[in-house]
Amino acid sequence: MSDVDTRGRTHVVRNYVGGEWTTPDGDEHLISKNPATDEPIARVPFSSPTDVDAAVRRGAEAFESWSSRPVEERIQPLFRLKTLLETHQDDLAETLVEDHGKTLAEARGELRRGIENVEVACGIPSMSQSGTLLNAAPGIDESAVRKPLGVFTAITPFNFPGMIPLWFLPYAVATGNAFVLKPSEQDPLVPERLFELIDEAGFPDGVVQLVNGGPETVNALLDHDGVEGVSFVGSTPIAKHVYERAAASGKRVQAQGGAKNHIVVTETADLSFAAEKTVSSACACAGERCLANDVALVEASVYDAFVDRVVETAAEQTVGDGLDPETDVGALISADHEAAVREYIRTGIEEGAELLLDGRDVSVDGYENGNFLGPTVFGGVTAEMEIAREEVFGPVLGLAPVADVEAAIDRLNESRFGNAASLFTGRGADARRFRHDAAIGNLGVNVGTAAPMPFFHFGGWKESFFGDLHAQGEDMIDFYTDKAIYIERWPDQ
Ligand code: NAD
């Protein structure tokens, strides 16, 4: 049994460095609370630059031998990790609910997607091969080879603490690198539990490390000479900061930022289906998803009918503790974040949007201190309004009529973000136009939330992404390796 089952008592979160559990020695800490009850569940001491240095050094030492191990050997701990994650999926999901606030079904789905990334990385022996050309020149054969680079780090957000670390870690180590994870300080328990399973999976000491902390910890990683590359997922201002600061010291960087995503509904769409998917896209995980579509642009001829269906569906959502199987919408991550979402709702009203469903006075029996907010729906949302432009990250949905698909695409292309969009239609020509003209990284047609499977890269354009190579899939192989050319001539003796 794990000693990190923290229910009912405060646990001090640990680092994992060189195969040992250690306590961070920074001056700061954060108390992580259960979002449904507001009860403290973990104390998160922050790692100092000295802690970061120790983790990177242990990674660099381990890299020396790990990078030259046969690739088949490097993926064996990943196969074991997949089995361990599946065996512990239920207890991991419960910890995730208690630390994050989402529902049990959402937590299980998140972990499944994380496990799929481990599965895909087990294919690295095939995925990381490069080309060879015999007789590239007279008597000469030429090959492209990939080589791992050293120590990589990933800095991850609060909203998917069980999945996002696995967008990176399995690919980094399977390609022969060492890895340091800096998870969100807001819900650190599942990453810590992941590292217990990683420890059990049997990676050589130093190949993978966990350092907990905040901005000072992140900046120490960004500045460290021993770090070759940085993956970041989080809000746009921090993504920009990470991209600039890590690039300034010559590192590879991929930095995924925030979002403002749209759904387009045409008059040929199945309106009931589109309404159901729109509500779930905006409100699942209490709206705390970078792929949440929270503005729906609806062809004017079906606007009223669509609004009715959306409001009806949104009003049926049950708000509550994520561990209750009846719950559709769980708690927001913190009281501060709940206050920020409430402020967006206030601004929406002030700017003249029509409040069609107000989730602000929701109450959950027995959970009076939880960070709950019910689905909130605005109509008549114009492009200038703050709730149409900024990432709200709560269960707040805006609706607006548009003349046609072209007008809708023009409007979503005006956003400074480019993470995701979905179209609901019965016409192939609309779908084709959307696919060609929408300047967005993840597009869905008759799909509520365009979340790519791990064998594809995770898209993201404009201010939703800084860098060249994306998370997941084959982009990860390019990110975690450099290519070299090998030219060979063997004259006859
Ligand atoms: P955040 O930017 O506040 O934090 C992300 C990470 O950055 C954390 O590990 C945090 O410790 C660190 N950090 C925070 N402030 C910092 C600072 N000043 N200097 C250095 N490091 C700092 O993001 P969050 O609130 O945890 O997550 C929500 C955001 O993440 C949303 O904007 C969401 O859209 C985005 N997100 C994007 C994607 C994507 O794929 N594009 C996926 C998930 C979440």
Residues whose N, C-alpha, C, O or C-beta is under 5 A from the ligand:
A	BS01	NAD	I155 T156 P157 F158 N159 K182 P183 S184 E185 G213 G214 P215 V218 V233 G234 S235 T236 I238 Q256 G257 G258 A259 C290 G460 S464
